[in-house]
């Protein structure tokens, strides 16, 4: 049942029937985009994988990776320099050898906020990416089209990445393996949390050399998540799968493990112990373009964006009434096949 049809039925239905119609729509969405409906689980067999890199976000252990200044990106992909002094205390628990922090205007399509180092912290054994309205709201009229990458937007959110930047940020990148993150998503309007991978290497670029989205959730609709592979073939191409949780729970209720197993010629996506999608090099997308499985190192990106994309019809972002959201990440782990 399409969203438009459900919306039309809801508009025409009497008040007492609207809840039932919503349940029917949710049920159909779960059946057509299942997370926990596949016929059997596919348990992670640790005996077949070796842990190569991880961050459990347990805070500072006193070594230099925690006591050194946090490094920020002030323009995406242009290198790093120390984060603003007023943000350093909040970033004390972050492993600065592994991560740089985003502190720039969001360049992503339809995003309506800044990335701000103030919205990144490590608390109680978790990386916390906050999304919020700025108080008082900045005077900027249109932060998205401002020529300044540090334009003051009325909304802000947090992001980090593991791209290596020499001695400034050792970072991490790996070709092939299992990339896994345990997280609880924010339940806020317009929220767009994402765990994804981008190519690392001289001369590699987007979309030609790929993007692997381990998990995205759009518009604050936390019952559904998406898993996508991007590449180029006569232009930007993509393919993947979406899935939904059961009717009484969503991905903001509790923590879930999102993972991708990336091997030569194949990518498999997982939610908890369920394999929810797979792409192979011999597959084709809806445009009949052959899937391109990347074969070079990728690095981590973890962030929350704020965008009207995916919000229910008729709803819009209202910075003056935007509630603070928290995107909790318990750990990230990377494995290689033994």
C-alpha positions as CSV (number, residue, x, y, z in Angstrom):
1,X,0.0,0.0,0.0
2,X,1.6,3.3,-1.1
3,X,2.0,6.3,1.2
4,X,-0.3,8.3,-1.0
5,X,-3.0,5.7,-0.8
6,X,-2.7,5.4,3.0
7,X,-2.8,9.2,3.3
8,X,-5.9,9.4,1.1
9,X,-7.7,6.7,3.2
10,X,-6.7,8.5,6.4
11,X,-8.1,11.8,5.1
12,X,-11.4,10.2,4.2
13,X,-11.8,8.0,7.2
14,X,-13.7,8.9,10.4
15,X,-11.6,9.6,13.5
16,X,-12.3,6.2,15.1
17,X,-11.0,4.4,12.0
18,X,-7.7,6.3,11.5
19,X,-5.7,4.3,14.1
20,X,-6.8,1.1,12.5
21,X,-5.8,2.3,9.0
22,X,-2.4,3.4,10.3
23,X,-1.9,0.0,11.8
24,X,-2.7,-1.6,8.4
25,X,-0.3,0.6,6.6
26,X,2.5,-0.1,9.2
27,X,1.8,-3.8,8.9
28,X,2.0,-3.8,5.1
29,X,5.2,-1.8,5.3
30,X,6.7,-4.3,7.7
31,X,5.7,-7.2,5.4
32,X,7.2,-5.6,2.3
33,X,10.3,-4.2,4.0
34,X,11.0,-6.6,6.8
35,X,13.9,-6.5,9.3
36,X,12.8,-9.2,11.7
37,X,10.5,-11.1,9.5
38,X,13.0,-13.2,7.5
39,X,12.5,-16.9,7.9
40,X,15.8,-17.5,9.8
41,X,18.6,-15.7,11.6
42,X,22.1,-15.6,10.4
43,X,24.2,-15.5,13.5
44,X,27.6,-13.8,13.5
45,X,30.3,-16.5,13.7
46,X,33.2,-14.8,15.5
47,X,35.4,-17.8,14.8
48,X,35.5,-16.9,11.1
49,X,36.4,-13.2,11.7
50,X,39.3,-11.4,13.4
51,X,38.8,-8.0,15.0
52,X,41.0,-5.4,13.4
53,X,39.8,-2.1,14.8
54,X,37.2,-0.9,17.3
55,X,36.1,1.9,19.6
56,X,34.0,1.0,22.6
57,X,33.7,4.7,23.7
58,X,34.6,4.0,27.3
59,X,36.2,7.5,27.7
60,X,39.7,8.5,28.5
61,X,42.3,6.1,29.8
62,X,44.9,8.9,30.2
63,X,47.0,8.1,27.1
64,X,48.0,10.7,24.5
65,X,45.1,9.9,22.2
66,X,42.7,11.4,24.7
67,X,44.8,14.2,26.2
68,X,45.8,15.7,22.8
69,X,43.5,18.4,21.3
70,X,40.5,17.2,19.3
71,X,40.9,18.0,15.6
72,X,38.0,19.4,13.6
73,X,37.2,19.8,9.9
74,X,36.1,23.3,9.2
75,X,35.6,22.6,5.5
76,X,34.6,19.0,4.5
77,X,37.6,17.0,3.3
78,X,40.0,19.9,3.4
79,X,42.1,18.7,6.3
80,X,41.9,19.3,10.1
81,X,43.0,21.7,12.7
82,X,42.2,22.0,16.4
83,X,38.6,22.3,17.3
84,X,37.4,25.5,19.0
85,X,38.8,25.8,22.5
86,X,35.3,26.0,24.0
87,X,34.5,22.5,22.6
88,X,37.7,20.7,23.9
89,X,36.3,19.9,27.4
90,X,33.3,18.2,25.9
91,X,35.5,16.1,23.6
92,X,37.8,15.0,26.4
93,X,36.5,11.4,26.3
94,X,36.9,11.1,22.5
95,X,39.8,9.1,21.1
96,X,41.5,11.8,18.9
97,X,43.8,9.3,17.2
98,X,40.7,7.6,15.7
99,X,38.3,10.4,15.0
100,X,38.1,14.0,13.6
101,X,35.0,16.1,14.4
102,X,32.8,17.9,11.9
103,X,32.4,21.7,12.4
104,X,31.1,23.1,9.2
105,X,27.9,23.9,7.2
106,X,26.2,20.7,6.1
107,X,26.8,20.3,2.4
108,X,24.4,17.3,2.0
109,X,21.3,17.6,-0.2
110,X,18.3,19.0,1.7
111,X,20.1,19.3,5.0
112,X,19.3,22.4,7.0
113,X,21.8,22.7,9.7
114,X,25.5,23.2,10.7
115,X,27.7,20.4,12.0
116,X,29.0,21.7,15.4
117,X,31.7,20.2,17.6
118,X,29.6,21.2,20.6
119,X,27.2,18.4,19.5
120,X,29.7,15.6,19.9
121,X,30.5,14.0,23.3
122,X,31.4,10.7,24.9
123,X,29.1,10.0,27.9
124,X,28.5,6.8,29.9
125,X,30.4,4.6,27.5
126,X,28.7,5.9,24.4
127,X,29.4,8.4,21.6
128,X,26.5,10.9,21.7
129,X,25.6,12.9,18.6
130,X,23.2,15.7,19.5
131,X,20.8,17.4,17.2
132,X,19.3,20.7,18.5
133,X,18.0,24.2,17.9
134,X,20.4,26.9,18.7
135,X,19.4,29.3,21.5
136,X,19.2,32.1,20.8
137,X,18.7,31.5,17.1
138,X,21.3,33.0,14.8
139,X,20.4,35.9,12.6
140,X,21.3,34.1,9.4
141,X,18.4,34.1,7.1
142,X,19.4,31.2,4.9
143,X,22.2,29.1,6.2
144,X,22.1,26.6,3.3
145,X,23.0,29.1,0.5
146,X,25.4,31.2,2.6
147,X,28.9,31.2,1.0
148,X,30.5,30.7,4.4
149,X,31.1,27.1,5.4
150,X,30.7,28.1,9.0
151,X,27.4,29.9,8.4
152,X,25.3,30.1,11.6
153,X,22.2,27.9,11.1
154,X,19.3,27.8,13.5
155,X,19.8,24.0,13.8
156,X,22.9,22.0,14.5
157,X,24.0,18.4,14.9
158,X,27.1,16.2,15.4
159,X,29.3,14.1,13.2
160,X,32.7,12.4,13.3
161,X,34.8,10.4,10.8
162,X,37.8,8.1,10.8
163,X,39.5,9.3,7.6
164,X,43.3,9.3,8.2
165,X,45.0,12.7,8.3
166,X,48.6,11.8,8.9
167,X,50.0,12.5,12.3
168,X,47.0,14.8,13.1
169,X,44.5,11.9,13.1
170,X,45.7,8.3,12.5
171,X,42.2,7.3,11.7
172,X,41.2,4.0,10.1
173,X,40.4,2.6,6.7
174,X,40.0,-1.0,5.5
175,X,39.2,-2.9,2.3
176,X,36.6,-5.6,2.8
177,X,35.5,-7.0,6.1
178,X,32.6,-6.7,8.6
179,X,31.8,-3.2,9.7
180,X,29.5,-3.1,12.7
181,X,27.9,-0.4,14.9
182,X,25.5,-0.7,17.8
183,X,23.3,2.3,18.1
184,X,20.0,3.8,19.3
185,X,18.5,6.4,16.9
186,X,17.1,9.8,17.7
187,X,13.3,10.2,17.6
188,X,13.1,13.8,16.4
189,X,11.3,15.4,13.4
190,X,13.5,15.6,10.4
191,X,16.2,13.5,12.0
192,X,18.6,11.7,9.5
193,X,21.1,9.5,11.4
194,X,23.6,7.7,9.3
195,X,26.4,5.1,9.7
196,X,28.4,5.0,6.4
197,X,31.7,4.3,4.7
198,X,33.5,6.4,2.1
199,X,36.6,5.5,-0.1
200,X,40.1,6.4,1.2
201,X,43.0,6.8,-1.3
202,X,44.7,9.2,-3.6
203,X,42.4,10.2,-6.5
204,X,39.3,8.4,-5.3
205,X,36.1,10.4,-5.5
206,X,32.3,10.2,-5.1
207,X,30.3,8.7,-6.6
208,X,32.8,7.0,-9.0
209,X,34.5,5.0,-6.2
210,X,31.5,4.2,-4.2
211,X,29.7,4.8,-0.9
212,X,28.4,2.1,1.5
213,X,25.5,3.1,3.7
214,X,25.4,0.7,6.6
215,X,22.2,2.4,8.0
216,X,20.2,5.6,7.4
217,X,16.9,6.6,8.8
218,X,15.0,9.6,7.2
219,X,12.7,12.3,8.5
220,X,12.5,10.9,12.1
221,X,10.6,7.9,10.8
222,X,12.5,5.5,13.1
223,X,10.5,2.4,12.3
224,X,12.3,2.2,9.0
225,X,15.9,2.2,8.0
226,X,17.7,2.0,4.6
227,X,20.9,0.3,3.4
228,X,22.4,1.5,0.2
229,X,25.4,1.1,-2.1
230,X,26.3,4.0,-4.4
231,X,28.6,3.9,-7.5
232,X,28.9,5.6,-10.9
233,X,28.0,4.2,-14.3
234,X,26.9,6.9,-16.8
235,X,26.1,9.0,-13.7
236,X,25.3,8.4,-10.1
237,X,23.8,4.9,-9.5
238,X,22.5,3.2,-6.3
239,X,20.8,0.1,-5.1
240,X,19.9,-1.4,-1.7
241,X,17.1,-2.3,0.6
242,X,14.8,-0.8,3.2
243,X,13.3,-2.5,6.2
244,X,11.0,-1.9,9.1
245,X,10.8,-3.1,12.7
246,X,7.7,-4.6,14.2
247,X,4.6,-2.6,15.0
248,X,5.2,-2.0,18.7
249,X,8.8,-0.9,18.6
250,X,11.1,1.2,16.6
251,X,14.9,1.9,16.3
252,X,14.7,4.7,18.8
253,X,13.3,2.4,21.6
254,X,16.4,0.4,22.1
255,X,19.9,-0.3,20.7
256,X,20.3,-2.4,17.6
257,X,23.4,-3.7,15.7
258,X,23.7,-2.5,12.2
259,X,26.4,-4.2,10.1
260,X,27.7,-4.8,6.6
261,X,29.8,-7.7,5.4
262,X,31.8,-6.6,2.4
263,X,33.7,-9.2,0.4
264,X,35.0,-9.4,-3.2
265,X,32.0,-9.3,-5.4
266,X,29.3,-9.1,-2.6
267,X,27.9,-6.9,0.1
268,X,25.4,-8.2,2.8
269,X,23.5,-6.0,5.3
270,X,22.4,-7.0,8.8
271,X,20.2,-5.8,11.5
272,X,20.9,-7.6,14.8
273,X,21.1,-11.3,13.8
274,X,19.1,-11.0,10.6
275,X,20.5,-10.6,7.1
276,X,18.2,-8.0,5.5
277,X,19.8,-7.4,2.1
278,X,22.5,-8.5,-0.3
279,X,24.0,-7.1,-3.5
280,X,26.4,-9.0,-5.9
281,X,28.5,-7.8,-8.7
282,X,26.3,-9.7,-11.2
283,X,23.2,-7.9,-10.0
284,X,21.6,-4.9,-11.8
285,X,19.7,-2.0,-10.3
286,X,16.3,-0.7,-11.6
287,X,18.1,1.3,-14.3
288,X,19.7,-2.0,-15.5
289,X,23.1,-0.8,-14.5
290,X,25.4,-3.6,-13.2
291,X,26.3,-3.3,-9.5
292,X,29.8,-2.2,-8.7
293,X,31.2,-3.7,-5.5
294,X,34.2,-1.4,-4.5
295,X,37.7,-2.8,-4.0
296,X,39.7,-0.2,-2.1
297,X,39.8,0.9,1.5
298,X,36.9,2.8,3.1
299,X,36.7,4.8,6.3
300,X,33.9,5.4,8.9
301,X,31.5,8.3,9.0
302,X,28.9,8.6,11.9
303,X,26.6,11.5,12.0
304,X,23.1,12.9,12.5
305,X,21.7,15.4,9.9
306,X,18.5,17.4,10.0
307,X,16.4,17.4,6.9
308,X,12.7,17.5,5.8
309,X,13.5,14.6,3.5
310,X,11.3,11.7,4.6
311,X,9.0,13.6,6.9
312,X,5.3,12.9,6.6
313,X,3.4,14.9,3.9
314,X,2.4,18.3,5.3
315,X,5.0,18.4,8.1
316,X,8.0,20.7,8.0
317,X,11.0,21.6,10.1
318,X,10.3,24.3,12.7
319,X,13.6,25.4,14.3
320,X,11.7,27.4,17.0
321,X,10.0,24.2,18.2
322,X,12.7,21.7,17.4
323,X,13.2,19.2,20.3
324,X,16.8,18.1,21.2
325,X,17.6,14.6,19.9
326,X,20.3,12.2,20.9
327,X,21.9,9.6,18.6
328,X,23.7,7.1,20.9
329,X,26.5,4.9,19.5
330,X,27.6,2.1,21.9
331,X,30.5,0.8,19.8
332,X,32.0,0.4,16.3
333,X,33.9,-2.7,15.4
334,X,35.7,-3.9,12.2
335,X,36.7,-7.4,11.4
336,X,38.6,-9.2,8.6
337,X,38.0,-12.7,7.4
338,X,40.4,-15.2,8.9
